Amino acid sequence: MINLYPVFQDHALFLHSSPLTVSGTALPGKNIHAKITKNGRILSEGSSVSENDGGFGVILNTPAASFDTYEISVSDGNDTVVISDVLFGELWLASGQSNMEMTNSQQNEFEKYFDSLQGKNMRFYLQNRNPGGQSGQYPFEPDYTMGGKWITVDKKELVGRVSACATAFCSKLYDFLNSGKGDTPIGFLNSSVGGTPIEAWLPMEVCENDRDIRDYLEKTGKYPFKDTWNKKGNANYQQTCCLYNQLIAPHTGAKCRGVIWYQGEGNCAGEYAYRIYAKLLKALRESYKKLLAPKDDEVFPIISSMIYPWTYGPDGETNIGYLNKAFSDLAERSPAEFPFIPICDLSPIWAFHAGNHPIHPIHKYPLGERMALLCANSVYGRKVPNAQKLPAMLKSCIRKENTLCLTFTNTGSGLYIKGNKVRGLYICGKNEVYVPAECRITGTNTMTVYHPFIKNPVHVAYAISSYEVETNLFAGEFPVSPFFTQSGIGENPVKIFLKPWLNTENDSEFICNFKEERRDVFRQPIYRPSPGSTVCFDRDFSISGRSVRVGGIGETFGTYIISNPYNPIDLQNYSALHLCLLNINGLNADIVLNFAEKGGNMVITGEMLSTLPGGWGKYVFDLTAVPDLKIDSLEFRFTLKNNPLYYVNIDSLFLVPKE
């Protein structure tokens, strides 16, 4: 009796113009014959003899890509298995953790997106999952029996159960490859599990043969020893090698063009973790190439998504920056093998119906399409206008007087900022206290970075804070890759404390609330009205493009901001706060610091430095005497005397770090 591995089923899609090893089991010593036919005509055939354990693999040469359907038949002389409605085209493996696993049904746009898939020759392999869930029994050695089914895009309920990111990747790639007279089907193998570290997706041979990886696994207690296997309770699904054994091994025999990969949240733990992650990802690509690549000389790319901002660390840790650096470092060394996509510019939209968990943004369609755009250019040589083979990466940083001059690679049609002011760009002096930076783009691949009150800048960083969302520095078709110039090795990690209140372009800030074991994130106002006051944004009276307008019904009014772990008010690290105020006739401007630890407050009166056209004035608040206490809130309090207009506009805020 012949039993084929589960991926060999009706409605399958396999890689075209390549060797396909039809694999399965039969009685030992059986002569196994397999063939690909179309309308009864044999296009390829081959034979082998089943091993002592019954395993066999018959190599067939697949036809060129087309929308034609074929049959594959396998016989041992007594029993024959026929696979019908088979397509040959481009096949990819989609793997990783929850953000790759997130399904189409969890996307707000699924109804409309499903309609856009109709008429496309695409096939998705929906793989089953361990019936025991996280605490189930996982195989210690490769197991080829985990089932699944090939689905077509007209089955809405089934399409709703596969990866949204991979669906969008295939749909967009389908459009690229089939423009004009193309006839290339596209498909993916859906193999991803939420909450899993990269170690779970590695084969045992990597753990045994790579000394550095073995040392790391033993040091962290992750080495897969048989006597402790499946004894981790709810963490069984995170055991090293367990998901390779259960979900990747069953694909044996099928070939893929490459892997799209969205994983890393489970390994985001700082500077050391990023260095070992790069090694682990390199080992994963090499082992998957050995299993799935059609030829030894095939490039076999693993196209990775960088991970999205979340609370990686208790406050100002830039752990996400380190993890994302693993992707850019690998791409810099091996661009064809490790292309990647930055995503921290995407709007932070979470799904209320999916628990509103901030680690799971639901913008998977834009991400998949962006990965396809990169793939079309880097893998298939489509030369999409403005699209690079890689996102722009920092090449050099040179200090010139009071600026840092940056040069980038892979800038395509050139650097640009989406919006009025750059977001997520930081600069520091030798004290390594980072503040939001200003910048000027000076060429297609160059820009200068500066701060009006840092005379001797030392380091620059972009998009590396763990909770930095909606960054907006671009080059060509893609966001600029996150970067930082401070080494931050060992006990001196890079730390950036976000201060969205310094940029009056920000409508609100994202606050992550921890309630028992649940993490919820919502937009909350940055500037809140003090009692008897009002707050709004004002584009009519502004210096930077938009100011904060504070009003009241009497001569004293104000606005305040609150501190939280990810956006703390750490004014102890700064010598002064500079800002501009509108309507300064008879104005007294104070800031009031409220301390959480010992109660009480501190009032600092602003000093006007100069007047500006249009009724504006430059003010400075001296922060040198601020005690080293936790600040709960910062209030801007205004009093107007002999002025009938009870409002003040705030603009152009700058903190001056201490030397």
N, C-alpha and C positions, 0 to 999 in steps of 0.2 A: 504494500500500500504506500502511495506517495503522499507526503505531507510537505507542502511548500511553506517557506517562511511567510509570515503574514503579509508582507509588503507585496507579494506576488498574488494579486487578486484582480478580479474584473474591474474595469474602468481605471486601471493603473496608468501612470505616466512615468516613463523612464527616459534617461538621458539619451539623446540621439547620437548617431555616428560614433559609438563607443562600445567597448566590451561590456556586456551585461552577464553577470554570473547568476543564472537561475539556481537558487539554493533551496535545500530542504532535506528531508530524511526519507529513507526507504529501507527495505530489508537489506542487511549487509550483503555485499558482493553482487548486487544487481547492476546490470547494464542499463544506464539511464540515457535516454535520447530526448533531446529538446529541439524545437524549431520555432522560428517566427514565420508566420504565413499571412498572406493577404489574398483573399478570394481564392483560397486553395493553392496559391503559388508560394513555394518555399523561398524565402529571402535569405535565411541563415539557419544553420543547424549545427549541432555538436553533440558529443557523447562523453560520458565518464562512467566510472564504476563507483558505487557507493562504498564508503569506508566501513571498517569493522563496527563503528557505532551507528552506522546507517546514514551518516551525513554525506551529502554530495553537492557538487556545484558544476553546472554545465555552462561553458562560456559561449555566448552568442554575440555576433556583431549586429548592433542595432542599425536600422536604416536612418537616412537623413530626416531632419525635422520636417513635419508636414501635418496637416489637419486630417490626414487619412488615418483610419483605425485598422488595427492588426489583431491577430490571435497568437498566443504563445501556448504551445502544447508540450507536455512532458509525459514520457511513457517509460515504464520499466519492462515492457513486453506483455504484462498482464493488465496493468492499471494505467489509465491515461487521465491526466488532468489538463483541462483547457481553460486558459485565461482569455476572456474576450474583451472587446472594446478597449484596446490598449493604444495609447498615444505615445509618440516619441518626440521629445522637445527638450526644453531646458528645465532641469530639476535642481532645487536647492534644499538644503536642510535648514530649518528654522529652529533654533534652540536657545536656551537660557533659563531665566527664572520668571517671576510673575509678570514683568512688563512685556516680555515676549509671549507669555502664556495668555495675557489678557485677550479676551475673545471679542469677536465682532458684535455679539449681542450686548456687550458692555459699552459700546460706542453710541453716543447720542445720535450720530448720523447714520446708523446702520441701515435703516429703512431705505434711505436715498442711495447709500453706497451699494447696497445689494442690487438695486435696479441697474446701477452702472456696470455691474459684472455680467449681466445677461448678454448672451451671444458670444462670450469670450471662451475660447478653448483652453480652460484652465482646470486643473485637478489638484485636490488637496488630500493628503493622507492624514486622516484623523486617528491618531494613535490612542489606544486605551491607556488607562492609568492603573496603578496598583490598587486592587479592590480593598486592601486594608488601610489605605491612606498613609498618613505620615508614620504611623506605628506599625505598618504592615511588614510582612516578611520580604526582604529584598535579596536577590541572588548574589552570592559571593563570587560567582564566576559568570561569564557571559551566558545569557539565557536568550534563546532566539524565538521564544513562544509568545511574547506579549502581542496581543492582537491589535487590530485596527481596521479601518475601511477607507477606501478611496471614495471621495465624494466629488460630485460635479457642482458647478456654481448655480444650478437651478434649484438645488435643495436648500431652501432658506433655513430651516431649523438646524441642519447640519453645518451649513456655512457659518451660522451664528456661534458655533462651538469651537471654531479654530481661531488661530492667532490673527488679530486685527492688523498688527504690524506686518506680518508675513503676507496677508491677503493684499494689503495696499502695495507692498513691494512687488508682488507678482503682477498685479493689475497694471501698475505703472510701467513695469518692465515689458509686459505684454504690448502696451501701446508703443513703446520705443522700438521693439523688435519686429512689430507687424505693421509699422507705417509703410505706406506704399503697397508693395505686393508680397509682403512677408507672410509666412504661414508657419509660425513657430509656437506650439503650445507651451504653456508655462505651468509649473507646479511646485509644491513644496511638501516636505515631510514635517509634520507638526509634532515636535518633541521638546517640550519645555515644561518645567515644574516650578511653581512659585516657592520662594524661600530657600532656594538651594545655592550652596557655594559652588565655585568652579570645580572644586575637588571631586564633587559627586559625579561629574561628567567625564572624568579621566579614566582611561583603561589601567588595569593593574600593572601592565608592563612599564608604564611611565613611573609609577611609584617605586617599582623595584629597580629600574635601571638608571634613573637619574639621581645621583648622589645628593645634589642640593635639594631636590624636591623630597627625597626620602628623609633627609635630616629635618627639613621644615615640618613634614607630616608627623614625625616622631616627637619633635620638640613641642608641637601644639596638640598632641594627643589625637591626631587625625589619621594615623596610619591604620590601614584596614587589616587588623589581625583577626584570624578566623575564630579564635576562642571568645572574642567579644562581639562578634558579628550579630546584628539584629537584637542587641541588648541595650539600645539607646532610647527605647520608648518612643515618644513622639518625635524624636530626632533620627529615627531609623532612615528616613528618606534623605537625610543629609550626609549619610556615610560616604566616605571616599570610595569612588568607583561604582556605587550602587546604581546610579541612573545610566551610566554607560552600559553596565551589564544588562539592565532591564529595558532601556528605551533606545539606545543607539545600536547595540549589537544586532537586534532583529532586522536592521536595515542591510545586513551583510548581503552582498551580491548586487544591490542597486548602486548606481554611481550618481554623483552629484557634481554640479559645477563648482559649488563652494558652500559656505555656511553664512547665514545671517545670524548675528549673535547679539543678544541684549541681556547681559548679566554683569554683575559686579557689586550690586547692593549688598550681597551676602559676604563680600570680601573687603568692604570699605572700612579700613581701620588704621589709616595713617601711613607714614612714610615707609616703614618696613614692609607693610602689606602690599604697597604698590610695586615694590621691586620684585617680590615673589610672585605677585599676580602676573606680571609681564612674562616671567618664566613659565608659569602654569599655562597661560594662554598660548604661548609659543608651542609648548608641549602638546596642548590640546589640538592645535591646528595640524601639527605634524602627524599625530596619531589618527586624526580623522581623515587626513589626506591618504594615509596608508590604507584605510578601510574603504573610503568612498571615491577617491579621485579616479578618473578613467584611465589615466596614464601616469607613470612615474615623473615625467617631465611637465605635468600639468601644474600651473601656478597654484591653483586651489586656494582662492582667497577666503579669509574669514572677515566679513564686513561687520564691524561692531558699532553699536550705538554707545556713545558715552552715557553715563548714568545721570539721572535728573536730580536737581537739588532736593535735599531733605535734611533732617536733623541728624547728620552723621557726626556725633559728638555732642557734649553738653552745652557748648556755647559757641566760641569763635573758631573752633577747629576747622581746618580746611581739608578734611579727609577726602572729600569728593575731588578736590584738586589733585591730590596724590594719585587716587585711583584712576582718574581720567588721564593722568600723565602716562600711565602704563600703555594706554591705547596710542597716544601720540608718539611716545618713544619707539614703540614697535613699528609704527608707520614710517617714522623717520629713517629707521634702519632698513626696513623691508617694505617699501610702499606698495608693491603689487600684492603682497601677501596679507597686509594688515590695514586696508583702508578703513576709515571710521567716520562717524558723523557726530558733530556736536549738537546738543539739543537744548541747552540752557536758555536759548532765546525763545523757545516755544511758550505760549501762554500757559500758566499753571492752572489747568482746568482739571478738577477732580470730580469723581462721580459720587453724588450723594447716595444714589441707590447701591453703590458698591462700597459703602462704608466710609466714603469721603477720606480715605487714607492717603496722606500726602505723598507717599512713595509711589503711588499709582496714578499718575496723570493719564487722562484718557485721550491724549492727542496722538493716537497711534497711526492714524491715516496719514497725517503730514510727515511723521517720522518714516513710515514705510516708503512713501513716495520719494522722500529725500534720499533714502538708501538706494532706491532704484535709479535715481538720477546719477548718483555717484557710481553705481554699478555699470550703468549703460556706458559711461565714459571710460572707467578704469578697466572693466573686464571685457566689454564688447566693442570698445573703440568707436562708439557712435558719435563722439565729438559734438555733444549737445552744446549749443552756444552758451558761452560764459561759464560752463560747468567744468570745474577742475577734476583731476583724478584724485586729489586729496584736498581737504580744507586747508586754509592758510594756517601756517604755524610760525611761531616766533623763531627767527634765525639769529638775531643779534640785538644787544642792547648796549648802547654807548652813551656815556654821560658827556654832555656838552653844556658847560656853565650850569645853569639852573634847570636844565631839562634832561630827559632821557630820550635818546633817539633810537627808535625801534625799526628793524627791518624784518620783513616776513617773506616766506616762500609760498608758492602755490596761490597767488592772489588773483589769478584769473584776470577779469576785466578791471580789477582794482579794489582798494579798500574803500569802505563807506560806512556811515552810521545811519541806521534806521531810526529817525526821530530827531529831535532837536538837540539832545545831549546824550553823550555816551553813558551807559549804565554798566556797572560791574567792574570798572577800571579803577585801580587803586595804586597809590604811590606812597613811599615812606623814605625817611632819612635814616641815619645810622642807628636811631633808637628803635627802628622796626615797628613803629606805630603807624598803621596804614590809614590813609584818609582817601575819600573819593578824589580822583584825579581829573584834570582837564586835559584835552588833547587837541592836536591839529594834524590833520592828514596832509602830508607834504608831497606825496607821490602815489603811484599805483601800489607800491609795496612798502612805503615808509610813513611813519608818523612820529610826532614828538609828544611826550607826555610831561606834564608839569603840574605844580600846585602854587598858587600865588604866595603862600607863606612857607614854602620849603625851599630854602636856598641851595641846599646840597643834597639832592635826591640820590638815593642809593638803589632802591629796588622798585620794581613795578609788578603788578599781578592783575590778572583779568579772569573773571568768571570761575574763581576757585573756591569761593566761600560756600559752605555746605548748604546755605539757604538763599543763595543768590538766584533769583528768577528773572526772566525777561531781559537778559542781556541783549545788546543790539549792535555789536561791531561785526561787520560782514566783509567778505571779499569774494567777488564773483557771485556764484550761486549759493555759497554756504557760509554759515557763521564762522568767524575766526575761532580756532581752537583755543581752549583755556590755556593759560601759561602763567608762570611765575619765575622770577630770577633769583629769589632767595633760596639757598639750598635747603634750609630747614631740616637738617638731618639730626637724628637722634633726639636729644632732650630739648631741642630748640625748634619746634615745628612752626610753620607759618600760621599766624592767627589773624583773622580779620573780623572785626566786630561791625556788623552792618548798621548803617545810620540812614535809613530812607528819608528821615526828616530833613536832611541837608539838601536834598534835591526837591524843589517845589514842583517839579514835573510829576512827582509820584502822587497818584490819587490816594493810595492806601498801602498798607503793608500786610503781609501774610503772617498770621500768628498761629503757631502750633500749640494747641492746648492738650496737655496730658491729663486724662481723666481715667483713673484706675488703669486698665490695660489698653485703653482706646486712645488713639491719636487722631484728633480732628484739626483741620486747618480751614480757616476762613479769612476773607479780607476784612480788615478792621481799619477804622480811620487812623491816620497818623496824627493829625492836628484835631484835638477835641476842644469844644468851647468851654471856657470857664463859666461858672454861674453868672447868668445875666449877660452872656456874650453870644455872638454868632461867628461862624467860620465858613468861608467858602474860598474857592480858587478864582483867580482874577487874571485874565489874559489882556484886559484893556489897559491896566496899569501894571507894568512889569519891566524888569531889566533883562531877565534871563529868558523870557518867553511866557512865564506864568508865575504869579506870586500868590501868597496866602493872605487873604483879606480877613482881618479880625475886627469885629464891631461890637457895639454895646448900646444899651439904652441910657447909660450914664457916662460920667467922665472916666471911670475906671473899668477896664474889661481885659480879657486875655484869652489865651489858648494854651493847652498843655499837651505834652506827649508822655507816654508811659514807657517804662523799661520792661524788657522781657529777655529771657536767656539768649535769644538770637539777635536781638537789636538792643543791646544794653546802652544806658546813658553813662558811659565811663569817662566823665569829664576830668577825672583825676589825671588822665594821661595827656592833657592839653593845657597850653598856657593861655589861650584866648579863643573867644568865639567872635568872628567878624560877620556882620550882616548889613543889609541895607533896609531902611525903613522909609515908608511914604507917609506924608502928612505929619511933619515934624514940628510945626509951630506949637509951642507950649507943651511939648511932649516930654514925659519922663518914662524911660523904658527900663524895666528890671527883668532879670530872670530869677526865678525862685526854684531852688533845688530842695526837694523833699526826700529825706533819708529814711529808708525802710528799717535799717538795723537798730538805731537808737532813737528814732523819732526826731522831730524837730525839722527845721529847714534853714536854708541859707539864702539871703537875698543879695544879689549882685546888681548894682546899678550900671547901666551902659553909659559909655562916654562917646559923644559924637566927635568923629575925627574930621569930617568935612561934609559940605553940602554938595549935592549933585543936581543937574538940571531936572526940571519937572517936579520939584517938591520933595525929592529924595534926599536922604542923608546916610552917610557911612557911620556905623557904630561899632564899638568894640566892647566886649565884656571880659574882664580880667579873671582868669580861672586859676591863677597860681595858688590861691589859698583854699581851693576846694579840698576837703579832707578825704582820706582814703576810706570812704564808706560807700556802701551800696546805695545808689540813687534810685528811688522809686519812680519819681516823675520830675519833669522839667517844665516849668510854666513860664511863658512870656506874658508879663503883666504890664499894661500900658495905662498911663494916666494923662489925660489931656486937660490943660487949663486954658480958659479963654479961647477955646476952639470949638465952634459949633458942630464940626464934623467928627462924630464919635466913631472913627475907624482908623486902623493902621494896616498897611501892607508890609509883609515880610518877604524879602528876596535875597538871593546871592549869599547864602550862608557858607561860611568856611571855618573849620576848626584848625587851630595852629598847634601841632604836636610839640610837646616839650623836647628840648634838646637832649 
